[in-house]
Amino acid sequence: MLSPKFKSLVVFILFSTGGVSAQNLDALFESGVQDAQRFVQGYFNPAMELGIHNLSGGWYNSGKSKKTLAFEVSLIGNVSTWSEKQESFLLNTASYSNLKFSDGAQEKYVATVLGNSSTSAYAEESLGEDLPNIRTDFSLPAGLRSEGIQFLPSAFLQASLGLIKGIEIKGRFLPSVSSNDLSVSMLGGGVQFDISEILPLDRVLPLGISFLLGYTQLDANYQIESNQSIESQIISRNMSLIVSTRLPVFNLYGGVGLISGSSDLNLLGTYQIASGVNFVDPIALQSEVSDIGVTLGAKLKLGFFRLNVDHSFSEFNTTRAGINIGLR
């Protein structure tokens, strides 16, 4: 059977330190690798999309780009939430080779990694005409809500620098974080173009209007055993039109844009089930996102110190806060 550490796959995909009851996820391999691949794609897909949304924002707190050589360094924290529809998916056993529900139902909604209760199931393998079938009973795993977890947090550092002609460049990173066998790192870059200055609309309208492009990449690795590991990569892109007021101390800002990206997760190594069959690199998951998001926020500026908060509305909502230190 798979290592008990396989339950850390849930921890890994959500980049958190909490646990979730997924100890029976490995039993799916008794049903065959194709059944396991199909199930875990549906089980983890909402969390993979959640990761893309979580990393897509936080790129701006003003529609006005910084002046030449003006800079700002920020610590940004995000909290993303999900709705009930992301907590379950419809599992039809007709699409599976060996997986069956214990109560005989052909299809029912079962928990995703974000969901709640587990479901009783079994896998039945035929050994031949003259031999009895082998039946393995197990429970499909519950999700994070069963552990009382209803949000995904993240945090990173970001720096911005104003260049000429209303251009502002941005960089974000999370230093490589290692805990036991888990390592996570993140890098990203963006550019903001001040449309109001280029046209120049800033002489006519008391608003800052900008266009932003942002790219974030997060890489993570979880070492299960010496020859077994889980690798994941999340790529998140943001393309937004931003508008803000231009007042000395307190300003409102907002943006509408396209959130897109991809998330890949691979279970690597050799895994052996009870019958002695080996599976090599058995799981490869991929999820893609293309969504429209709207952000509304406010920023308070007190000399070198600035504080901003905002909320993004999309398939997964995200609330964030930024502590900023800047010049000019």
N, C-alpha and C positions, 0 to 999 in steps of 0.2 A: 504493500500500500504506500501511498505518498507520505512523505514526512509530515508530522503534525505541524511543522512550521508553515505548511501550505496555507493555513488560515491567515498568515500574515500578508497574503495577497491582497486582502481587503484593506489592510493598513497601508500597504504599499501604494495601491492605486489612489488612495485619498491623501497620502503624504501626512498621515496623522500618527499619533502614538497610542491611540485607543485600540481596543480589540473588538471583534465581532465574532459571533458564533458561526464559523464556516468550516468546522472540523469535518463535516460530512461531504464537503465539496469534492474531495478526492475519490469518494465512492462512485462518482459518476464515471470514472474511467473503467469501472467494471461493465458499464453499458457500451463501452467502445469510445475511441477517441473522437469519432465524428459526432456522437451524441454529446460528449463533453464539450467539444468546440461550439456546437450550436447553443447549448445551454449557457455557457459562460459568456458568450457574446451578448445574449439578451440580459443576463444577470448584471454584467458590468457596464454595458453601454451607457446607461444614464450617468454613472459616475465619471466615465471618460469624457462625456459631453460637459458635465459639470466642471471638470478641471479646465477645459478650454475656456469656458465662460469666466471662471474665477480669475484667470490670468489675463483676460483681454482688456480690463479697464485700468484706471488709475493713471492714465497717461497725461492728463491735463487737469488744471484747476483754474484756468483762465482762457478766454478766447483771444487774449492779447499776448503775442509773443514777446519774449524778453528783449531788451535793448542789447546792442553789441557788447559782448563780454560780461553781461549780467548773468548771474548763475543762481541756482537754487538746488539744495540737497534735501531730500525728503525720505522719511520713513513712512511707508504706506502699509496699512493693514486692511485686509478684505475679509468679509464674511458672506458666503453665498448660501442661499437656501433653495429648497425645491418644493414642488407641490405633490399632492397625492398621486397624480397620474404618473410621476416618475418612480413611484415606489413599487410598481408591479408590471408584469408583462404577461401576455397570453401565451401559454405553453400548450401546444397541440401535440399529443403523443403520436399522431399519425405521421408527423415529420421526423420522428425519431425511430431508430432501428430497434432498440431494446428497452428504452425507458418507458415506464408505465406508472400511473397513479395507483396507489394502494386501494382506493375506493372504487376503482373501475372506470372513473370518468375519462373521457377522451381528451377534454381540454378544460383548463381553468386558469385563472390569474394566479401567478405565484410571485413571491417577493423578488425584487431586484436587490442589489447591494445597498440601496437606499431605503429599503422597505422594512417590513416588520416580521410577521409570523412565517415559520417554516411549513413545508408541506410534505406529507408522507408519500414515498415513491419506492419503486424497486426496479431492478434490472434483471432480466431473465436471459440466460445464455443457453443455447441448444448445443449439446455435445454429440448428437447423432440420434438415429432412429431408435436404437436399442438402449440408449442411456437416458437417465432422467435429466431434466433441465436444471441448471444451477441458478438459484434465485438469491439475489442480494438485496436486502431491505435497507433503506436509509432514508434520511430526511433531507429534502432540498434545503439549502441554507437560508436562514433569515438574513436580515440586513441591519443597517446601522440604527434604524428607528427602534429595533428591539433592544438596543443598548442605550436608548435615550439620546442618541446623537441625531440632531436635525439640522446641522449646518456644517459647512466646510470653511475653516479659516486658512489664511495664508498671509505672509508678510515679506517685504523685500525693500531694498534700498534703491533710490532713484536719484539721478542727477540731471540737471538741465542747464544748457549754456546758450545764450543768445549770440547769433552771428549777424552778418549784414543783411539788409533788405528784408527784414521781418522773418528771418529763418531761425528756428530754435531746434537744436539737436538734443536728444535725450538718451540716456542709458540706464538700464536697471539690472540688478544682479542679486542673487542670493548666494553667498559664499557656500562652498561645498560643505554640507552638513552630514555628519556620519554618526549613527547611533547603532551600536552592535553591528549587525550585518546589513544595515540600510544606509544608503548614501543618496543625497539629493543635491542638485545644483541647478541654477537658473541664470540665463543671460537674455538680454533683450535690448533693442534699440528702436528709436523713433525719430521722426522729424515733424515739426509743426510749421506751417506756412501762414503768415499773417496776411490774409486777403485784404483786410481793411486798410493796412498800411501800403500795400502794393498798388491799390487802385487809384487814389487813397480814400477810403471811406471814413477813416478815423477823423477826418476834418469835418465831416458832414453828420455822422451818427455818433452818439455817445456810447458806442458799443465796440467790442473787439470781436472780430470774426476771423476764424482760422480753419485750416484744413489739416488734419493729422493722419499720419501713417505710423503704426506701431507693430512691432514683431517681438514675440517672447518665445523662448524655447526652454523647457524644463526637462532634464534628464534624471532618471532615478534607477537604482539597481538594488535588488535585494538578493543576498547570497543565502540560499536555503541550505545547501551542503557544498562540499568542495567541488562537486561536478554538477550542481543544480543551482539555477539562478532565475530571477525574474527581472527583465529589463523593460523599461518604459520610457517613452518620449512624448511630450505634449508640445505642440506648436500652436500658438494662438496669435491671430492677426486682428488688428483694429484699424478701420478706415472711417474717420468721423469728421463731420462739420460741427464746429464749436462756436457758440455765441456767449458773450459775457458782458456785464456792465463794466464801466471804467471809472471807478470811484477810488478815493485815496485809501480808505480803511476797509470797508465792507462791500463785497461784490457777490452777485449771483451769476452762476454759469450753467450752461446746459449743452448737450450735444446729442446728435443722432447719427448713427453709423452702422456699418456692416461688421459683424463679428464672424470670423471664420477661423478654421484651423483643423487640425487632425490630432488624433491620439492613438498611439501604438503601444501594445503590451504583448510581450513574448515570454512564454514559459520555456526555458532552455534546460537541456540536460537529458539524462536517461532516467525513466521512472518505471518501476515494476509493480504490477498489481498481483493479487493473490494467486491467480492462475499461472503466474510466471512469465506472462507476456511483458515485453519491454516496449515502452513508448519513448521515442527520441524527439526532443523539441516539440511536444505535443500540442501546445496552444499558441496561436498567433491571432491577436485581436486588433481590429482597427475601427475607429469611429471618426466621422467627419461632421463638422458643424458649419452651417451658414445661416445666420440669424440677424435680425435687425434689433438694435438696442437703443434705448433712450436713457440719457443720464441727466439728472438735475442735482445741483449742489450749491454750496455757499462757501466763501473764503473770507477769513478775517486776517488783516495784515496789521501787525504792530511792530514797526521798525524792521529789524532783521528777522523777526519771528512771524511765521504765518501758520494758520490752522485752517484746514478745509475738511468738509464732510460732503459726501454725495451718495446717491442711490441710483443704481442702474436697473432698468426694467427690461427683461428679455425672457427667454425660455427659463433661465435660472436667474433670480434676482440677486443682486450683490450690493451690500452696503459697505462703504469704505471710509476711512479717515486718514488724513495725512498730517504729519508734523513736519514743517518745512523751515529751513534756515536759508536766507537768500540775501543777495546784494543787489540793490537797485530794482 
